[in-house]
Amino acid sequence: MELILGLIILLFSAILHEIAHGYVADRLGDPTARLSGRLTLNPKSHIDLFMSIIFPLLLLLSGSPVIFGAAKPVPIDPFNLKEGRKDIALVALAGPLTNIIVAIIASLILRFLNLSFVMNAVPYVLFTFIFSFFVLIMNYNLLLAIFNLIPIPPLDGSKVFSLLLPEREANMYLALESIGMFIIFFLLLFPFGGFSLGSLIFRLFSFSQGLLLP
């Protein structure tokens, strides 16, 4: 039950992430996602069989400390954006920020539930289920935000980091997008020079979770 619930929460968290990209792009002059019908909560418009279902399911079943999934990326036409790299970075940042906002809202609900339980306003069985539900929402949204902020193309963090580079170097850096996911998976599976990407993500997640959990 918790496995299925976790997958559903992860899927809709990823969908909100992609809708945020498309919405901000639309506000900044690029209607591509809206015209493609991607500014919707309908899962049919967003599900990617491997990244939305198979891959996160494999991670969950393997007991991985890092759970990741994704919806199909919303289409963005950077030529429609008014301020080039700056707007691309804002569009990229919108996804992780949305996940962080959802995690904070879930944390506030958890605090309210905790207070209600202490005041004996909520039965224990109901409290346990609802509390666990919102903990999952908080956790998955934190993980999505942290993972996507990694500054390795094609993740969102790379678009933000590229603003710190001169245009020529930024274009060369972002051109790594075609092999970026292979780099990410390699760093997740094989620590390199004492550096473990999975360990870094888990530490950032644990720190963030400690700030938000009541």
C-alpha positions as semicolon CSV with decimal commas, in nm:
position;residue;x (nm);y (nm);z (nm)
1;M;0,000;0,000;0,000
2;E;0,273;0,246;0,099
3;L;0,466;0,154;-0,218
4;I;0,170;0,239;-0,445
5;L;0,093;0,553;-0,246
6;G;0,458;0,660;-0,272
7;L;0,458;0,614;-0,649
8;I;0,139;0,818;-0,685
9;I;0,278;1,099;-0,470
10;L;0,607;1,095;-0,660
11;L;0,425;1,105;-0,994
12;F;0,206;1,402;-0,905
13;S;0,500;1,583;-0,745
14;A;0,691;1,542;-1,073
15;I;0,385;1,660;-1,267
16;L;0,361;1,975;-1,053
17;H;0,732;2,027;-1,117
18;E;0,681;2,017;-1,494
19;I;0,365;2,231;-1,486
20;A;0,564;2,496;-1,298
21;H;0,825;2,499;-1,576
22;G;0,556;2,541;-1,839
23;Y;0,360;2,804;-1,646
24;V;0,663;3,025;-1,585
25;A;0,773;2,983;-1,947
26;D;0,424;3,090;-2,056
27;R;0,442;3,397;-1,832
28;L;0,781;3,485;-1,980
29;G;0,659;3,468;-2,339
30;D;0,679;3,103;-2,443
31;P;0,333;2,942;-2,481
32;T;0,471;2,609;-2,614
33;A;0,380;2,402;-2,306
34;R;0,033;2,557;-2,282
35;L;-0,039;2,504;-2,652
36;S;0,085;2,144;-2,619
37;G;-0,173;2,077;-2,347
38;R;0,089;2,024;-2,078
39;L;-0,041;2,271;-1,819
40;T;-0,275;2,009;-1,677
41;L;-0,278;1,769;-1,381
42;N;-0,399;1,487;-1,608
43;P;-0,129;1,215;-1,571
44;K;-0,185;1,097;-1,930
45;S;-0,022;1,418;-2,055
46;H;0,289;1,373;-1,840
47;I;0,367;1,005;-1,775
48;D;0,691;0,864;-1,908
49;L;0,676;0,485;-1,870
50;F;1,040;0,443;-1,765
51;M;1,112;0,760;-1,565
52;S;0,766;0,795;-1,406
53;I;0,698;0,431;-1,316
54;I;0,966;0,169;-1,385
55;F;1,275;0,358;-1,261
56;P;1,131;0,488;-0,930
57;L;0,971;0,146;-0,869
58;L;1,309;-0,023;-0,911
59;L;1,467;0,226;-0,668
60;L;1,190;0,170;-0,413
61;L;1,213;-0,209;-0,438
62;S;1,593;-0,202;-0,410
63;G;1,577;-0,001;-0,088
64;S;1,777;0,284;-0,239
65;P;1,821;0,582;-0,002
66;V;1,770;0,811;-0,303
67;I;1,432;0,784;-0,478
68;F;1,395;0,971;-0,804
69;G;1,136;0,986;-1,076
70;A;1,031;1,230;-1,344
71;A;0,746;1,322;-1,573
72;K;0,800;1,395;-1,941
73;P;0,976;1,733;-1,969
74;V;0,742;2,009;-2,087
75;P;0,843;2,152;-2,426
76;I;1,015;2,490;-2,401
77;D;1,120;2,709;-2,694
78;P;1,399;2,935;-2,561
79;F;1,369;3,159;-2,868
80;N;1,030;3,277;-2,738
81;L;1,178;3,389;-2,406
82;K;1,253;3,758;-2,383
83;E;1,575;3,759;-2,179
84;G;1,759;3,450;-2,300
85;R;1,967;3,270;-2,038
86;K;1,811;3,461;-1,749
87;D;1,459;3,349;-1,843
88;I;1,578;2,993;-1,909
89;A;1,722;2,987;-1,555
90;L;1,394;3,120;-1,410
91;V;1,195;2,854;-1,596
92;A;1,436;2,586;-1,470
93;L;1,422;2,714;-1,111
94;A;1,041;2,711;-1,108
95;G;1,026;2,329;-1,090
96;P;1,243;2,273;-0,780
97;L;1,095;2,580;-0,607
98;T;0,747;2,435;-0,655
99;N;0,860;2,110;-0,492
100;I;1,013;2,303;-0,202
101;I;0,689;2,500;-0,154
102;V;0,485;2,176;-0,155
103;A;0,728;2,025;0,102
104;I;0,692;2,331;0,326
105;I;0,311;2,318;0,303
106;A;0,320;1,948;0,393
107;S;0,545;2,033;0,688
108;L;0,300;2,296;0,814
109;I;0,014;2,046;0,788
110;L;0,222;1,795;0,985
111;R;0,275;2,051;1,260
112;F;-0,099;2,118;1,272
113;L;-0,172;1,742;1,285
114;N;0,083;1,697;1,562
115;L;-0,082;1,972;1,765
116;S;-0,428;1,826;1,700
117;F;-0,313;1,481;1,815
118;V;-0,160;1,624;2,133
119;M;-0,494;1,793;2,201
120;N;-0,672;1,457;2,143
121;A;-0,868;1,601;1,849
122;V;-0,760;1,324;1,607
123;P;-0,790;0,943;1,668
124;Y;-0,455;0,762;1,672
125;V;-0,520;0,537;1,371
126;L;-0,635;0,827;1,154
127;F;-0,349;1,044;1,279
128;T;-0,091;0,776;1,188
129;F;-0,222;0,736;0,832
130;I;-0,255;1,109;0,758
131;F;0,078;1,189;0,922
132;S;0,256;0,922;0,714
133;F;0,084;1,050;0,397
134;F;0,211;1,405;0,443
135;V;0,557;1,284;0,546
136;L;0,576;1,105;0,209
137;I;0,464;1,420;0,028
138;M;0,730;1,623;0,209
139;N;1,005;1,366;0,153
140;Y;0,946;1,308;-0,218
141;N;0,920;1,676;-0,293
142;L;1,242;1,746;-0,104
143;L;1,420;1,470;-0,296
144;L;1,290;1,599;-0,631
145;A;1,401;1,953;-0,549
146;I;1,747;1,849;-0,428
147;F;1,809;1,612;-0,718
148;N;1,699;1,861;-0,983
149;L;1,917;2,137;-0,837
150;I;2,233;1,934;-0,902
151;P;2,435;2,146;-1,149
152;I;2,483;1,871;-1,407
153;P;2,307;1,911;-1,745
154;P;2,023;1,846;-1,820
155;L;1,906;1,897;-1,460
156;D;1,754;2,233;-1,363
157;G;2,050;2,331;-1,151
158;S;2,272;2,343;-1,459
159;K;2,061;2,619;-1,617
160;V;2,092;2,826;-1,301
161;F;2,466;2,757;-1,265
162;S;2,526;2,852;-1,630
163;L;2,435;3,213;-1,545
164;L;2,764;3,235;-1,356
165;L;2,962;3,149;-1,671
166;P;3,046;3,360;-1,977
167;E;2,811;3,281;-2,267
168;R;3,063;3,074;-2,466
169;E;3,162;2,860;-2,167
170;A;2,797;2,831;-2,062
171;N;2,701;2,693;-2,404
172;M;2,986;2,440;-2,390
173;Y;2,881;2,338;-2,038
174;L;2,512;2,298;-2,130
175;A;2,611;2,097;-2,439
176;L;2,695;1,813;-2,195
177;E;2,319;1,754;-2,177
178;S;2,342;1,462;-2,419
179;I;2,565;1,265;-2,179
180;G;2,461;1,430;-1,854
181;M;2,226;1,156;-1,735
182;F;2,500;0,896;-1,789
183;I;2,732;1,109;-1,572
184;I;2,463;1,136;-1,304
185;F;2,387;0,763;-1,299
186;F;2,760;0,683;-1,292
187;L;2,815;0,913;-0,993
188;L;2,512;0,762;-0,818
189;L;2,629;0,405;-0,870
190;F;3,007;0,446;-0,844
191;P;3,170;0,688;-0,596
192;F;3,444;0,879;-0,775
193;G;3,761;0,991;-0,595
194;G;3,590;0,957;-0,259
195;F;3,288;1,157;-0,381
196;S;2,947;0,992;-0,368
197;L;2,659;1,179;-0,530
198;G;2,406;0,955;-0,359
199;S;2,560;1,025;-0,020
200;L;2,559;1,401;-0,086
201;I;2,191;1,396;-0,187
202;F;2,102;1,189;0,120
203;R;2,287;1,427;0,353
204;L;2,116;1,732;0,200
205;F;1,782;1,551;0,225
206;S;1,838;1,455;0,590
207;F;1,934;1,814;0,673
208;S;1,626;1,956;0,496
209;Q;1,400;1,694;0,652
210;G;1,535;1,784;0,996
211;L;1,441;2,148;0,938
212;L;1,086;2,069;0,827
213;L;0,972;1,775;1,039
214;P;0,778;1,881;1,352
